[in-house]
Amino acid sequence: MCAHYENIKDPARLERFFGTAVPAQMGKADVWPQYEGLFVRRPQHADEGDEAVPEREALVGRFGLIPHWATDLKLGRNTFNARTETVASKPSFRDAWRHARHCIIPAEAIYEPDWRSGKAVSARISRTDGAPMGIAGLYAWWKDPKGTEIHSFTMLTINADSHTVMNQFHKPTDEKRMVVILPDDRYAAWLNAPAEQSMEFMVPYDAGNLVAQTMAAG
């Protein structure tokens, strides 16, 4: 699972790597559950033939998916990751999964706890080529009692027991998990994929393309 990541903050990198215009706001630099970060999606009216509608748009949303039926935002404390094994049946995620509300979460790096020393030490995981990650996710929107629309998103996760980088993290007794990092050439396909094809993208990212750096305490 991933509860902390670095949001992309350089507008030029957002445009270059994700092919989208820069939104008015960029969210937090470091994102934790319920913080605001960027996500990229196909615009809702992209299929209506209007040439003025771009193929992709970047929005600011809360990290932790809030389904339309939620009574408040507190649910987002526990919905920042969605297990692919149960995403189709979990009440918090099944509507977004069924309607293929696919999104990409841009991240310069993700952080996971390395327990190999016997205590949790934060490790920064990034791409070896220096490019930002595009993490597969789902998004939703929710209206507060005043009618204000709030967007939110979750990262999709898969088992990582056999992944030579991501199996280093979390407690020894815990299942190893990792977010679904999309190859660059699969961004458009993921955003356009119908629900029945969603599981085809739930595969581990090449371990040789990731590097983990243990962070100094303090």
C-alpha positions as CSV (number, residue, x, y, z in Angstrom):
1,M,0.0,0.0,0.0
2,C,1.0,3.6,-0.4
3,A,0.0,6.3,2.0
4,H,2.6,8.9,1.1
5,Y,3.9,10.2,-2.2
6,E,5.5,13.2,-3.9
7,N,3.0,15.1,-6.1
8,I,4.4,16.5,-9.3
9,K,4.8,20.3,-8.8
10,D,6.6,21.5,-12.0
11,P,4.0,22.5,-14.6
12,A,6.4,21.8,-17.4
13,R,6.9,18.2,-16.3
14,L,3.1,17.7,-16.0
15,E,2.6,18.9,-19.6
16,R,5.6,17.0,-20.9
17,F,5.0,13.6,-19.3
18,F,1.2,13.5,-19.0
19,G,0.1,15.6,-22.0
20,T,-2.3,17.8,-20.1
21,A,-2.7,21.5,-19.4
22,V,-1.7,22.9,-16.0
23,P,-4.7,23.4,-13.6
24,A,-5.1,26.5,-11.6
25,Q,-4.0,24.6,-8.5
26,M,-1.4,21.8,-8.2
27,G,-2.2,20.4,-4.7
28,K,0.3,19.6,-1.9
29,A,4.0,18.8,-2.6
30,D,3.9,15.8,-0.2
31,V,0.6,14.0,-0.2
32,W,-0.9,11.9,2.6
33,P,-4.5,10.5,2.9
34,Q,-7.0,13.3,2.7
35,Y,-4.5,15.8,1.3
36,E,-5.0,17.3,-2.1
37,G,-3.0,16.0,-5.1
38,L,-3.3,15.9,-8.9
39,F,-5.0,13.3,-10.9
40,V,-5.4,13.0,-14.7
41,R,-8.5,11.8,-16.4
42,R,-10.4,12.0,-19.7
43,P,-12.8,14.9,-19.5
44,Q,-16.4,13.9,-18.9
45,H,-17.5,15.4,-22.3
46,A,-14.6,14.0,-24.3
47,D,-16.9,11.6,-26.3
48,E,-19.3,14.3,-27.5
49,G,-17.3,15.4,-30.6
50,D,-16.4,18.8,-29.3
51,E,-12.9,19.6,-30.6
52,A,-12.5,22.2,-27.9
53,V,-12.5,19.4,-25.2
54,P,-9.0,18.1,-24.6
55,E,-8.2,14.4,-24.5
56,R,-6.9,14.7,-20.9
57,E,-7.3,17.1,-18.1
58,A,-5.6,17.4,-14.7
59,L,-7.6,18.1,-11.6
60,V,-7.0,18.5,-7.9
61,G,-8.6,15.9,-5.7
62,R,-8.4,14.4,-2.3
63,F,-6.2,11.3,-1.8
64,G,-8.7,8.8,-0.5
65,L,-11.8,8.0,-2.6
66,I,-15.1,9.4,-1.4
67,P,-18.1,7.6,-3.0
68,H,-21.2,9.5,-3.8
69,W,-23.1,7.9,-0.9
70,A,-20.6,8.9,1.8
71,T,-22.1,11.1,4.6
72,D,-18.8,13.0,5.1
73,L,-15.1,13.1,4.1
74,K,-13.8,10.9,6.9
75,L,-14.1,7.7,4.8
76,G,-11.1,9.0,2.8
77,R,-8.8,8.0,5.7
78,N,-9.2,4.4,4.7
79,T,-9.8,4.5,0.9
80,F,-6.5,5.8,-0.5
81,N,-5.6,2.4,-1.8
82,A,-7.9,-0.1,-3.6
83,R,-6.9,-3.8,-3.7
84,T,-7.5,-5.1,-7.2
85,E,-8.6,-8.5,-5.8
86,T,-11.6,-6.8,-4.1
87,V,-12.1,-3.5,-5.9
88,A,-15.1,-4.8,-7.9
89,S,-17.0,-5.8,-4.8
90,K,-16.0,-3.3,-2.1
91,P,-18.8,-0.7,-1.6
92,S,-16.3,2.2,-1.5
93,F,-14.8,1.4,-4.9
94,R,-17.2,-0.8,-7.0
95,D,-19.1,2.1,-8.6
96,A,-15.9,3.8,-9.8
97,W,-14.6,0.4,-11.0
98,R,-17.9,-0.6,-12.8
99,H,-18.1,2.8,-14.6
100,A,-14.3,2.7,-15.5
101,R,-13.6,6.0,-13.9
102,H,-9.9,5.5,-14.6
103,C,-7.3,8.1,-13.7
104,I,-3.6,8.5,-13.5
105,I,-1.9,9.9,-10.4
106,P,1.4,11.7,-11.3
107,A,4.0,11.1,-8.7
108,E,7.7,12.0,-8.5
109,A,8.2,9.2,-6.0
110,I,6.3,7.0,-3.5
111,Y,7.4,6.2,0.1
112,E,7.2,2.9,1.9
113,P,8.5,1.6,5.3
114,D,11.5,-0.6,5.1
115,W,11.5,-3.0,8.1
116,R,14.6,-5.0,7.3
117,S,16.5,-3.4,10.2
118,G,13.8,-4.3,12.7
119,K,12.2,-0.9,12.7
120,A,10.4,1.2,10.1
121,V,12.7,3.4,8.0
122,S,11.2,5.5,5.3
123,A,12.3,4.6,1.7
124,R,11.8,6.7,-1.3
125,I,11.0,4.8,-4.5
126,S,11.3,6.4,-7.9
127,R,12.0,5.6,-11.5
128,T,15.6,5.0,-12.5
129,D,15.2,7.3,-15.6
130,G,14.1,10.3,-13.5
131,A,10.7,10.5,-15.1
132,P,7.6,10.8,-12.9
133,M,5.4,7.7,-12.2
134,G,2.0,7.5,-13.6
135,I,0.0,5.4,-11.1
136,A,-3.3,3.8,-12.1
137,G,-6.2,4.9,-10.0
138,L,-9.9,5.5,-9.8
139,Y,-11.7,8.8,-9.2
140,A,-15.1,9.9,-7.9
141,W,-16.9,13.1,-7.0
142,W,-19.0,13.9,-3.9
143,K,-21.1,16.9,-3.0
144,D,-21.0,18.4,0.4
145,P,-24.2,19.7,2.2
146,K,-23.7,23.1,0.5
147,G,-23.6,21.5,-3.0
148,T,-19.9,22.0,-3.5
149,E,-18.4,19.2,-5.7
150,I,-15.3,17.5,-4.3
151,H,-13.1,15.2,-6.4
152,S,-11.2,12.3,-4.9
153,F,-9.1,9.4,-6.0
154,T,-7.5,6.1,-5.0
155,M,-4.4,4.2,-6.1
156,L,-4.9,0.6,-7.3
157,T,-2.6,-2.0,-5.7
158,I,-1.5,-5.6,-6.5
159,N,0.5,-8.3,-4.7
160,A,4.2,-7.7,-4.7
161,D,5.6,-10.9,-3.0
162,S,7.7,-11.7,-6.0
163,H,8.7,-8.1,-6.9
164,T,12.4,-7.7,-6.1
165,V,12.1,-4.0,-5.2
166,M,8.7,-3.7,-3.7
167,N,8.9,-6.9,-1.6
168,Q,11.4,-5.2,0.6
169,F,8.8,-3.1,2.4
170,H,6.2,-3.4,5.2
171,K,6.5,-5.7,8.2
172,P,7.8,-9.2,7.6
173,T,4.5,-10.7,8.5
174,D,2.5,-8.5,6.2
175,E,1.6,-9.2,2.6
176,K,3.8,-7.3,0.2
177,R,1.8,-4.8,-1.9
178,M,2.6,-2.2,-4.6
179,V,0.8,0.4,-6.6
180,V,0.1,-0.2,-10.2
181,I,2.7,2.0,-12.1
182,L,1.7,2.3,-15.8
183,P,4.2,2.2,-18.6
184,D,4.3,5.6,-20.4
185,D,2.9,4.1,-23.6
186,R,-0.2,2.7,-21.7
187,Y,-1.5,6.0,-20.3
188,A,-4.0,6.7,-23.1
189,A,-5.1,3.0,-23.2
190,W,-5.8,3.1,-19.5
191,L,-7.8,6.3,-19.6
192,N,-9.9,5.0,-22.5
193,A,-10.3,1.4,-21.4
194,P,-13.8,0.0,-20.7
195,A,-14.5,-1.6,-17.4
196,E,-14.2,-5.1,-18.8
197,Q,-10.6,-4.5,-19.7
198,S,-9.5,-2.8,-16.5
199,M,-7.8,-5.9,-15.0
200,E,-5.5,-6.2,-18.1
201,F,-3.5,-3.2,-16.7
202,M,-3.1,-4.6,-13.2
203,V,0.5,-5.9,-13.7
204,P,3.7,-5.2,-11.8
205,Y,6.1,-2.5,-13.1
206,D,9.5,-3.7,-14.1
207,A,11.7,-3.9,-11.0
208,G,14.7,-2.9,-13.1
209,N,13.1,0.5,-13.7
210,L,12.7,1.4,-10.0
211,V,15.2,2.5,-7.4
212,A,14.7,2.6,-3.7
213,Q,16.7,5.0,-1.4
214,T,16.5,4.7,2.3
215,M,15.9,8.1,3.9
216,A,18.1,9.3,6.8
217,A,16.3,9.5,10.1
218,G,15.3,13.0,11.3
